[in-house]
Amino acid sequence: MMIRTAIIDDEPLAVELLADYVQKTPGLVLVEASADVFGALQRVQNNEIDLVLLDIQMPALTGIQFLKIIGDRCKVVLTTAYTEYALESYDFNVADYLLKPISYERFVKAIRKITFPDPGRPARESPGYIFIKSEYRLLKINLEDILFVEALRDYIAVHTTDGKKIMSLDTLRNMQVLLPASQFSRIHKSYLVADSKITAIEKGNIVLNNLLLPIGSSYQKEVYEKLLNFKP
């Protein structure tokens, strides 16, 4: 079930960043991204929104006032550059409190609190695909088609089993959060590989078909423990 998500913030750059985060996170669908706090309030009251990413300091209506009005009609994650509202916000049982600038890794942790609120509950099965932003499109990529992901300065390249290389203005750290850890392993500062596509491990390298990718020295222990159940 998709979580209908609204972003309410009077900073255009913050709206743009969070909209990008929402659009590339499986399980979320963006239904609104604006500074129209009263319009969002109406949609919440009409049960059209499941989650609000809410700025606290806005001119028309503060985030705290918004929380007082909506009660428990939907989940709320507060987004702000200020720490002083943290204690008061938790009186309203907010899902999380994110301090700007917000990284994608921290954003995903907040979303996981909403989708998997019980830490003892197993994560739901991966949907089997991700969306990544490439140029002016969001491209759907099936997980089974991913061979490895490569970091290239400010970009990442998703290499697929059919030989394609899909470029995206993103980081390998964000991709590591987005892809299920049960299926993908970080083997190097520049490489994230699909475990099922590994054909061999030899002389400090991962073999993917006929391609050799080095295992970084700082990743060796984790790679061997995960893939070989071996403690070097």
Accessible surface in RSA format (square Angstrom, percent):
REM  Atomic radii and reference values for relative SASA: ProtOr
REM  Chains: A
REM  Algorithm: Lee & Richards
REM  Probe-radius: 1.40
REM  Slices: 20
REM RES _ NUM      All-atoms   Total-Side   Main-Chain    Non-polar    All polar
REM                ABS   REL    ABS   REL    ABS   REL    ABS   REL    ABS   REL
RES MET A   1   200.87 104.0 141.31  93.5  59.56 141.8 116.67  99.2  84.20 111.5
RES MET A   2    96.85  50.2  87.52  57.9   9.33  22.2  68.83  58.5  28.02  37.1
RES ILE A   3    24.43  13.9  23.97  17.9   0.46   1.1  24.43  17.6   0.00   0.0
RES ARG A   4    84.71  35.6  84.71  43.2   0.00   0.0  34.33  46.9  50.38  30.5
RES THR A   5     0.00   0.0   0.00   0.0   0.00   0.0   0.00   0.0   0.00   0.0
RES ALA A   6     0.00   0.0   0.00   0.0   0.00   0.0   0.00   0.0   0.00   0.0
RES ILE A   7     0.00   0.0   0.00   0.0   0.00   0.0   0.00   0.0   0.00   0.0
RES ILE A   8     0.01   0.0   0.00   0.0   0.01   0.0   0.00   0.0   0.01   0.0
RES ASP A   9     1.78   1.2   0.22   0.2   1.56   3.7   0.22   0.5   1.56   1.6
RES ASP A  10    56.75  39.8  35.71  35.5  21.04  49.7  13.92  32.8  42.83  42.7
RES GLU A  11    80.68  46.3  79.50  60.1   1.18   2.8  29.57  57.2  51.11  41.7
RES PRO A  12   110.45  80.5  99.55  90.7  10.91  39.6 105.75  87.3   4.71  29.3
RES LEU A  13   143.77  80.1 138.92  99.4   4.85  12.2 139.20  97.8   4.56  12.3
RES ALA A  14    14.01  12.9   7.06  10.9   6.94  15.8  12.90  18.2   1.10   2.9
RES VAL A  15    22.38  14.7  22.38  20.3   0.00   0.0  22.38  19.4   0.00   0.0
RES GLU A  16   113.11  64.9 105.46  79.8   7.65  18.2  45.40  87.8  67.71  55.3
RES LEU A  17    69.67  38.8  65.33  46.7   4.33  10.9  69.36  48.7   0.31   0.8
RES LEU A  18     2.23   1.2   2.23   1.6   0.00   0.0   2.23   1.6   0.00   0.0
RES ALA A  19    14.83  13.6  14.83  22.9   0.00   0.0  14.83  20.9   0.00   0.0
RES ASP A  20    30.77  21.6  29.40  29.3   1.37   3.2  10.56  24.8  20.21  20.2
RES TYR A  21    16.48   7.7  16.48   9.4   0.00   0.0   4.73   3.6  11.75  14.5
RES VAL A  22     0.07   0.0   0.06   0.1   0.01   0.0   0.06   0.1   0.01   0.0
RES GLN A  23    76.07  42.5  59.17  43.2  16.90  40.2  13.84  29.5  62.23  47.2
RES LYS A  24    11.24   5.5  10.02   6.2   1.21   2.9   4.44   4.0   6.80   7.2
RES THR A  25    10.38   7.4   8.12   8.2   2.25   5.4   8.24  11.1   2.14   3.2
RES PRO A  26    45.16  32.9  24.56  22.4  20.60  74.9  34.77  28.7  10.39  64.6
RES GLY A  27    12.83  15.8   0.00   N/A  12.83  15.8   7.17  19.7   5.67  12.7
RES LEU A  28     9.43   5.3   0.39   0.3   9.04  22.7   0.39   0.3   9.04  24.3
RES VAL A  29    58.61  38.6  55.26  50.0   3.35   8.1  58.61  50.9   0.00   0.0
RES LEU A  30    45.60  25.4  20.26  14.5  25.34  63.7  20.26  14.2  25.34  68.2
RES VAL A  31    46.03  30.3  20.60  18.6  25.43  61.3  28.68  24.9  17.35  47.1
RES GLU A  32    26.44  15.2  18.82  14.2   7.61  18.1  20.92  40.5   5.51   4.5
RES ALA A  33    38.93  35.8  11.99  18.5  26.93  61.3  11.99  16.9  26.93  71.3
RES SER A  34    36.22  30.6  29.22  39.0   7.01  16.1  35.56  75.7   0.67   0.9
RES ALA A  35    56.96  52.4  37.10  57.2  19.86  45.2  37.72  53.1  19.24  51.0
RES ASP A  36    76.03  53.3  66.64  66.3   9.39  22.2  27.91  65.7  48.12  48.0
RES VAL A  37     3.29   2.2   2.76   2.5   0.53   1.3   2.76   2.4   0.53   1.4
RES PHE A  38   113.93  57.0 107.88  66.8   6.04  15.7 108.18  65.6   5.74  16.4
RES GLY A  39    23.81  29.4   0.00   N/A  23.81  29.4  21.98  60.3   1.83   4.1
RES ALA A  40     0.00   0.0   0.00   0.0   0.00   0.0   0.00   0.0   0.00   0.0
RES LEU A  41    18.62  10.4  18.62  13.3   0.00   0.0  18.62  13.1   0.00   0.0
RES GLN A  42    98.21  54.9  97.38  71.2   0.83   2.0  37.61  80.0  60.60  46.0
RES ARG A  43    77.01  32.3  77.01  39.3   0.00   0.0  24.45  33.4  52.56  31.9
RES VAL A  44     0.67   0.4   0.09   0.1   0.57   1.4   0.09   0.1   0.57   1.6
RES GLN A  45    70.60  39.5  51.93  38.0  18.67  44.5  12.77  27.2  57.83  43.9
RES ASN A  46    75.99  52.4  53.31  51.5  22.68  54.6  15.31  36.9  60.67  58.6
RES ASN A  47   102.72  70.8  92.15  89.1  10.57  25.4  27.13  65.3  75.59  73.1
RES GLU A  48    64.37  37.0  62.59  47.4   1.77   4.2  26.02  50.3  38.35  31.3
RES ILE A  49     4.18   2.4   0.00   0.0   4.18  10.1   0.00   0.0   4.18  11.3
RES ASP A  50    38.48  27.0  32.12  32.0   6.35  15.0  18.99  44.7  19.49  19.4
RES LEU A  51     0.21   0.1   0.21   0.1   0.00   0.0   0.21   0.1   0.00   0.0
RES VAL A  52     0.00   0.0   0.00   0.0   0.00   0.0   0.00   0.0   0.00   0.0
RES LEU A  53     0.41   0.2   0.22   0.2   0.20   0.5   0.22   0.2   0.20   0.5
RES LEU A  54     0.00   0.0   0.00   0.0   0.00   0.0   0.00   0.0   0.00   0.0
RES ASP A  55     5.70   4.0   5.70   5.7   0.00   0.0   0.00   0.0   5.70   5.7
RES ILE A  56     1.49   0.8   1.46   1.1   0.03   0.1   1.46   1.1   0.03   0.1
RES GLN A  57    77.93  43.6  66.76  48.8  11.17  26.6  27.19  57.9  50.74  38.5
RES MET A  58    13.50   7.0   3.63   2.4   9.87  23.5   5.45   4.6   8.05  10.7
RES PRO A  59   123.46  90.0  80.28  73.2  43.18 157.0  93.30  77.0  30.16 187.5
RES ALA A  60    63.89  58.7  31.87  49.2  32.02  72.8  42.52  59.9  21.37  56.6
RES LEU A  61    20.68  11.5  19.47  13.9   1.21   3.0  20.68  14.5   0.00   0.0
RES THR A  62    51.03  36.3  51.03  51.7   0.00   0.0  48.22  64.8   2.80   4.2
RES GLY A  63     0.00   0.0   0.00   N/A   0.00   0.0   0.00   0.0   0.00   0.0
RES ILE A  64    12.78   7.3  12.78   9.5   0.00   0.0  12.78   9.2   0.00   0.0
RES GLN A  65    82.71  46.2  81.65  59.7   1.06   2.5  21.10  44.9  61.60  46.7
RES PHE A  66     0.00   0.0   0.00   0.0   0.00   0.0   0.00   0.0   0.00   0.0
RES LEU A  67     5.67   3.2   3.84   2.8   1.82   4.6   3.84   2.7   1.82   4.9
RES LYS A  68   130.80  63.8 102.34  62.8  28.47  67.8  57.26  51.5  73.55  78.3
RES ILE A  69    74.46  42.4  55.79  41.6  18.66  45.0  61.60  44.4  12.85  34.9
RES ILE A  70     0.78   0.4   0.14   0.1   0.64   1.5   0.14   0.1   0.64   1.7
RES GLY A  71    49.00  60.4   0.00   N/A  49.00  60.4  37.31 102.4  11.69  26.2
RES ASP A  72   141.15  98.9 113.34 112.8  27.82  65.8  45.17 106.3  95.98  95.7
RES ARG A  73   121.64  51.1  92.33  47.1  29.31  69.8  24.36  33.3  97.28  59.0
RES CYS A  74    20.07  15.2   0.01   0.0  20.06  47.1  10.31  26.1   9.76  10.5
RES LYS A  75   105.66  51.5 104.31  64.0   1.35   3.2  55.72  50.2  49.94  53.2
RES VAL A  76     6.65   4.4   3.92   3.5   2.73   6.6   3.92   3.4   2.73   7.4
RES VAL A  77     0.36   0.2   0.36   0.3   0.00   0.0   0.36   0.3   0.00   0.0
RES LEU A  78     0.00   0.0   0.00   0.0   0.00   0.0   0.00   0.0   0.00   0.0
RES THR A  79     0.18   0.1   0.18   0.2   0.00   0.0   0.00   0.0   0.18   0.3
RES THR A  80     0.89   0.6   0.79   0.8   0.10   0.2   0.10   0.1   0.79   1.2
RES ALA A  81    60.83  55.9  34.98  54.0  25.85  58.8  35.01  49.3  25.82  68.4
RES TYR A  82    98.62  46.0  96.19  54.7   2.43   6.3  55.30  41.6  43.32  53.4
RES THR A  83    86.58  61.6  78.56  79.6   8.02  19.1  49.54  66.5  37.03  56.0
RES GLU A  84   117.10  67.2  83.80  63.4  33.30  79.3  58.60 113.3  58.51  47.8
RES TYR A  85    51.77  24.2  51.55  29.3   0.21   0.6  28.49  21.4  23.28  28.7
RES ALA A  86    31.21  28.7  31.16  48.1   0.04   0.1  31.21  43.9   0.00   0.0
RES LEU A  87   155.27  86.5 149.50 107.0   5.77  14.5 152.61 107.2   2.65   7.1
RES GLU A  88    73.41  42.1  69.46  52.5   3.96   9.4  28.80  55.7  44.62  36.4
RES SER A  89     0.00   0.0   0.00   0.0   0.00   0.0   0.00   0.0   0.00   0.0
RES TYR A  90   109.38  51.1  91.80  52.2  17.57  45.7  76.49  57.5  32.89  40.5
RES ASP A  91   119.02  83.4  82.59  82.2  36.43  86.1  25.99  61.2  93.03  92.8
RES PHE A  92    61.00  30.5  39.90  24.7  21.09  54.9  46.65  28.3  14.35  41.1
RES ASN A  93   131.27  90.5 113.17 109.4  18.10  43.6  30.25  72.8 101.02  97.6
RES VAL A  94     9.27   6.1   0.08   0.1   9.20  22.2   1.80   1.6   7.47  20.3
RES ALA A  95    26.00  23.9   5.19   8.0  20.81  47.3  15.89  22.4  10.11  26.8
RES ASP A  96     2.21   1.6   2.21   2.2   0.00   0.0   0.00   0.0   2.21   2.2
RES TYR A  97    21.70  10.1  11.61   6.6  10.08  26.2  11.61   8.7  10.08  12.4
RES LEU A  98     0.75   0.4   0.20   0.1   0.55   1.4   0.75   0.5   0.00   0.0
RES LEU A  99    81.65  45.5  67.69  48.4  13.95  35.1  67.69  47.5  13.95  37.6
RES LYS A 100    38.36  18.7  21.57  13.2  16.79  40.0  20.83  18.7  17.53  18.7
RES PRO A 101   135.98  99.1 114.22 104.1  21.76  79.1 119.39  98.6  16.59 103.1
RES ILE A 102     9.35   5.3   3.24   2.4   6.11  14.7   5.00   3.6   4.35  11.8
RES SER A 103    60.29  51.0  50.44  67.3   9.85  22.7  48.30 102.9  11.99  16.8
RES TYR A 104     2.10   1.0   0.32   0.2   1.78   4.6   0.26   0.2   1.84   2.3
RES GLU A 105    51.57  29.6  51.41  38.9   0.17   0.4   7.79  15.1  43.78  35.7
RES ARG A 106    82.60  34.7  81.26  41.4   1.34   3.2  43.31  59.2  39.29  23.8
RES PHE A 107     0.18   0.1   0.18   0.1   0.00   0.0   0.18   0.1   0.00   0.0
RES VAL A 108    10.00   6.6  10.00   9.1   0.00   0.0  10.00   8.7   0.00   0.0
RES LYS A 109   109.71  53.5 106.13  65.1   3.58   8.5  55.64  50.1  54.07  57.6
RES ALA A 110     0.26   0.2   0.26   0.4   0.00   0.0   0.26   0.4   0.00   0.0
RES ILE A 111     7.47   4.2   7.47   5.6   0.00   0.0   7.47   5.4   0.00   0.0
RES ARG A 112   116.00  48.7 114.98  58.6   1.03   2.4  36.01  49.2  79.99  48.5
RES LYS A 113   104.91  51.2  93.38  57.3  11.53  27.5  67.90  61.1  37.01  39.4
RES ILE A 114    21.24  12.1   7.72   5.8  13.52  32.6   9.69   7.0  11.56  31.4
RES THR A 115    23.46  16.7   8.16   8.3  15.30  36.5  11.56  15.5  11.90  18.0
RES PHE A 116    44.10  22.1  35.50  22.0   8.60  22.4  35.50  21.5   8.60  24.6
RES PRO A 117    86.02  62.7  60.76  55.4  25.26  91.8  63.42  52.4  22.60 140.5
RES ASP A 118    78.01  54.6  72.81  72.5   5.20  12.3  25.03  58.9  52.98  52.8
RES PRO A 119   138.06 100.6  98.11  89.4  39.95 145.2 109.87  90.7  28.20 175.2
RES GLY A 120    67.81  83.6   0.00   N/A  67.81  83.6  39.11 107.3  28.70  64.3
RES ARG A 121   125.57  52.7 111.68  56.9  13.89  33.1  29.99  41.0  95.58  57.9
RES PRO A 122   112.48  82.0  96.04  87.5  16.44  59.8 107.89  89.1   4.58  28.5
RES ALA A 123    76.60  70.4  49.37  76.2  27.22  61.9  49.86  70.2  26.74  70.8
RES ARG A 124   116.17  48.8  94.47  48.2  21.70  51.7  58.02  79.3  58.15  35.2
RES GLU A 125   160.94  92.4 134.13 101.5  26.81  63.8  58.02 112.2 102.92  84.0
RES SER A 126    35.48  30.0  14.01  18.7  21.46  49.4  17.43  37.1  18.05  25.3
RES PRO A 127    74.37  54.2  41.34  37.7  33.03 120.1  54.38  44.9  20.00 124.3
RES GLY A 128    32.90  40.6   0.00   N/A  32.90  40.6  26.05  71.5   6.85  15.3
RES TYR A 129    68.38  31.9  67.43  38.4   0.95   2.5  28.79  21.6  39.59  48.8
RES ILE A 130     3.17   1.8   2.46   1.8   0.72   1.7   3.17   2.3   0.00   0.0
RES PHE A 131    74.49  37.3  73.14  45.3   1.34   3.5  73.14  44.3   1.34   3.8
RES ILE A 132     2.61   1.5   2.16   1.6   0.45   1.1   2.61   1.9   0.00   0.0
RES LYS A 133    96.43  47.0  93.55  57.4   2.88   6.9  52.61  47.4  43.82  46.7
RES SER A 134    15.16  12.8  13.45  18.0   1.70   3.9   1.26   2.7  13.90  19.5
RES GLU A 135   155.63  89.4 122.36  92.6  33.27  79.2  49.05  94.9 106.58  87.0
RES TYR A 136   217.87 101.7 185.91 105.8  31.96  83.2 142.24 106.9  75.63  93.2
RES ARG A 137   158.95  66.7 152.94  78.0   6.01  14.3  62.24  85.1  96.70  58.6
RES LEU A 138    69.82  38.9  46.15  33.0  23.67  59.5  46.15  32.4  23.67  63.7
RES LEU A 139    40.62  22.6  39.82  28.5   0.80   2.0  40.62  28.5   0.00   0.0
RES LYS A 140   119.47  58.3  89.67  55.0  29.80  71.0  38.98  35.1  80.49  85.7
RES ILE A 141     9.71   5.5   6.42   4.8   3.29   7.9   9.71   7.0   0.00   0.0
RES ASN A 142    61.03  42.1  59.39  57.4   1.63   3.9   4.56  11.0  56.47  54.6
RES LEU A 143     8.75   4.9   6.21   4.4   2.54   6.4   6.30   4.4   2.45   6.6
RES GLU A 144   127.64  73.3 113.62  86.0  14.01  33.4  43.73  84.6  83.91  68.5
RES ASP A 145    51.25  35.9  51.25  51.0   0.00   0.0  10.07  23.7  41.17  41.1
RES ILE A 146     0.00   0.0   0.00   0.0   0.00   0.0   0.00   0.0   0.00   0.0
RES LEU A 147    20.31  11.3  20.31  14.5   0.00   0.0  20.31  14.3   0.00   0.0
RES PHE A 148     9.58   4.8   9.58   5.9   0.00   0.0   9.58   5.8   0.00   0.0
RES VAL A 149     0.00   0.0   0.00   0.0   0.00   0.0   0.00   0.0   0.00   0.0
RES GLU A 150    33.78  19.4  33.78  25.6   0.00   0.0   1.04   2.0  32.74  26.7
RES ALA A 151    29.19  26.8  19.69  30.4   9.50  21.6  19.69  27.7   9.50  25.2
RES LEU A 152    62.66  34.9  55.54  39.7   7.12  17.9  59.57  41.8   3.09   8.3
RES ARG A 153   245.91 103.3 198.23 101.0  47.69 113.5  84.97 116.1 160.94  97.5
RES ASP A 154   102.97  72.1  94.65  94.2   8.33  19.7  17.98  42.3  84.99  84.8
RES TYR A 155   100.85  47.1 100.65  57.3   0.19   0.5  58.37  43.9  42.47  52.4
RES ILE A 156     0.60   0.3   0.60   0.4   0.00   0.0   0.60   0.4   0.00   0.0
RES ALA A 157     0.00   0.0   0.00   0.0   0.00   0.0   0.00   0.0   0.00   0.0
RES VAL A 158     0.00   0.0   0.00   0.0   0.00   0.0   0.00   0.0   0.00   0.0
RES HIS A 159    32.81  17.9  32.81  22.8   0.00   0.0  19.54  20.1  13.28  15.4
RES THR A 160    10.65   7.6   7.56   7.7   3.09   7.4   7.56  10.2   3.09   4.7
RES THR A 161    71.06  50.5  39.35  39.9  31.71  75.6  25.79  34.6  45.27  68.4
RES ASP A 162    98.41  68.9  61.03  60.7  37.39  88.4  47.91 112.8  50.51  50.4
RES GLY A 163    70.11  86.5   0.00   N/A  70.11  86.5  37.87 103.9  32.24  72.2
RES LYS A 164   128.86  62.9 122.13  74.9   6.73  16.0  73.22  65.9  55.64  59.3
RES LYS A 165   117.80  57.5  90.22  55.4  27.58  65.7  39.85  35.9  77.95  83.0
RES ILE A 166    29.83  17.0  26.14  19.5   3.69   8.9  29.83  21.5   0.00   0.0
RES MET A 167    72.52  37.6  67.84  44.9   4.67  11.1  66.81  56.8   5.71   7.6
RES SER A 168     4.05   3.4   2.08   2.8   1.97   4.5   2.10   4.5   1.95   2.7
RES LEU A 169   128.20  71.4 101.71  72.8  26.48  66.6 101.77  71.5  26.43  71.1
RES ASP A 170    14.63  10.3   7.16   7.1   7.47  17.7   7.30  17.2   7.33   7.3
RES THR A 171    71.43  50.8  67.93  68.9   3.50   8.3  68.98  92.7   2.45   3.7
RES LEU A 172     7.29   4.1   3.92   2.8   3.37   8.5   3.92   2.8   3.37   9.1
RES ARG A 173   145.78  61.2 143.81  73.3   1.96   4.7  38.42  52.5 107.35  65.1
RES ASN A 174    22.38  15.4  22.02  21.3   0.36   0.9   0.88   2.1  21.50  20.8
RES MET A 175     0.58   0.3   0.54   0.4   0.04   0.1   0.04   0.0   0.54   0.7
RES GLN A 176    71.77  40.1  62.64  45.8   9.13  21.7  19.73  42.0  52.05  39.5
RES VAL A 177    22.48  14.8  14.19  12.8   8.29  20.0  19.46  16.9   3.03   8.2
RES LEU A 178    19.06  10.6   4.07   2.9  14.99  37.7   6.24   4.4  12.82  34.5
RES LEU A 179     3.67   2.0   0.28   0.2   3.39   8.5   0.39   0.3   3.28   8.8
RES PRO A 180    32.07  23.4  20.06  18.3  12.01  43.7  32.06  26.5   0.01   0.0
RES ALA A 181    78.43  72.1  66.98 103.4  11.45  26.1  69.91  98.4   8.53  22.6
RES SER A 182    94.07  79.5  60.90  81.3  33.17  76.4  55.08 117.3  38.99  54.6
RES GLN A 183    73.27  41.0  68.43  50.0   4.84  11.5  28.85  61.4  44.41  33.7
RES PHE A 184    10.32   5.2   4.04   2.5   6.28  16.3   4.04   2.4   6.28  18.0
RES SER A 185     7.34   6.2   4.16   5.5   3.18   7.3   7.34  15.6   0.00   0.0
RES ARG A 186    34.14  14.3  29.20  14.9   4.94  11.8   0.88   1.2  33.26  20.2
RES ILE A 187     0.00   0.0   0.00   0.0   0.00   0.0   0.00   0.0   0.00   0.0
RES HIS A 188    36.21  19.8  36.21  25.2   0.00   0.0  12.30  12.7  23.92  27.8
RES LYS A 189   147.84  72.1 139.30  85.5   8.54  20.3  81.42  73.3  66.42  70.7
RES SER A 190    26.21  22.2  26.21  35.0   0.00   0.0   7.18  15.3  19.03  26.7
RES TYR A 191    36.22  16.9  36.22  20.6   0.00   0.0   3.45   2.6  32.77  40.4
RES LEU A 192     1.50   0.8   1.50   1.1   0.00   0.0   1.50   1.1   0.00   0.0
RES VAL A 193     0.00   0.0   0.00   0.0   0.00   0.0   0.00   0.0   0.00   0.0
RES ALA A 194     2.98   2.7   2.98   4.6   0.00   0.0   2.98   4.2   0.00   0.0
RES ASP A 195    31.26  21.9  20.62  20.5  10.64  25.2  17.69  41.6  13.57  13.5
RES SER A 196    97.82  82.7  57.80  77.1  40.02  92.2  59.24 126.2  38.58  54.0
RES LYS A 197    47.03  22.9  40.87  25.1   6.17  14.7  38.56  34.7   8.47   9.0
RES ILE A 198    35.62  20.3  13.25   9.9  22.37  53.9  13.25   9.5  22.37  60.7
RES THR A 199    87.18  62.0  51.02  51.7  36.16  86.2  56.59  76.0  30.59  46.2
RES ALA A 200    42.45  39.0  32.05  49.5  10.41  23.7  42.40  59.7   0.05   0.1
RES ILE A 201    49.39  28.1  18.77  14.0  30.62  73.8  18.77  13.5  30.62  83.1
RES GLU A 202    84.34  48.4  78.99  59.8   5.35  12.7  24.49  47.4  59.85  48.9
RES LYS A 203   199.25  97.2 156.51  96.0  42.74 101.8 116.29 104.7  82.96  88.4
RES GLY A 204    26.56  32.8   0.00   N/A  26.56  32.8  15.28  41.9  11.28  25.3
RES ASN A 205    34.33  23.7  34.33  33.2   0.00   0.0   0.01   0.0  34.33  33.2
RES ILE A 206     0.00   0.0   0.00   0.0   0.00   0.0   0.00   0.0   0.00   0.0
RES VAL A 207    17.61  11.6  17.61  15.9   0.00   0.0  17.61  15.3   0.00   0.0
RES LEU A 208     0.47   0.3   0.00   0.0   0.47   1.2   0.00   0.0   0.47   1.3
RES ASN A 209    95.12  65.6  80.22  77.5  14.91  35.9  27.74  66.8  67.38  65.1
RES ASN A 210   156.44 107.9 122.10 118.0  34.34  82.7  38.24  92.0 118.20 114.2
RES LEU A 211    73.74  41.1  71.24  51.0   2.50   6.3  73.19  51.4   0.55   1.5
RES LEU A 212    91.31  50.9  73.23  52.4  18.07  45.4  73.28  51.5  18.03  48.5
RES LEU A 213     7.00   3.9   7.00   5.0   0.00   0.0   7.00   4.9   0.00   0.0
RES PRO A 214    57.41  41.8  57.41  52.3   0.00   0.0  57.41  47.4   0.00   0.0
RES ILE A 215    10.15   5.8   0.02   0.0  10.13  24.4   0.02   0.0  10.13  27.5
RES GLY A 216    13.02  16.1   0.00   N/A  13.02  16.1  13.02  35.7   0.00   0.0
RES SER A 217   101.10  85.4  77.77 103.8  23.33  53.7  44.31  94.4  56.79  79.6
RES SER A 218   100.20  84.7  61.19  81.7  39.01  89.9  55.19 117.5  45.01  63.1
RES TYR A 219    44.78  20.9  44.54  25.3   0.24   0.6  24.24  18.2  20.54  25.3
RES GLN A 220    67.56  37.8  67.56  49.4   0.00   0.0   6.36  13.5  61.20  46.4
RES LYS A 221   126.89  61.9 124.69  76.5   2.20   5.2  93.16  83.9  33.73  35.9
RES GLU A 222   103.07  59.2  98.28  74.4   4.79  11.4  38.51  74.5  64.56  52.7
RES VAL A 223     1.81   1.2   0.77   0.7   1.05   2.5   1.81   1.6   0.00   0.0
RES TYR A 224    41.72  19.5  41.72  23.7   0.00   0.0  22.76  17.1  18.96  23.4
RES GLU A 225    49.51  28.4  38.95  29.5  10.56  25.1  13.29  25.7  36.21  29.6
RES LYS A 226    87.13  42.5  54.93  33.7  32.20  76.7  61.33  55.2  25.80  27.5
RES LEU A 227    47.92  26.7  17.65  12.6  30.27  76.1  20.17  14.2  27.76  74.7
RES LEU A 228    89.07  49.6  64.92  46.4  24.15  60.7  70.30  49.4  18.77  50.5
RES ASN A 229   140.77  97.1 117.94 114.0  22.83  55.0  29.20  70.3 111.57 107.8
RES PHE A 230   111.78  55.9 109.10  67.6   2.68   7.0 111.54  67.6   0.24   0.7
RES LYS A 231   160.58  78.3 139.62  85.7  20.96  49.9 104.76  94.3  55.81  59.4
RES PRO A 232    92.52  67.4  31.47  28.7  61.05 221.9  61.72  51.0  30.79 191.4
END  Absolute sums over single chains surface
CHAIN  1 A    12830.4      10290.4       2540.0       7028.5       5801.9
END  Absolute sums over all chains
TOTAL         12830.4      10290.4       2540.0       7028.5       5801.9
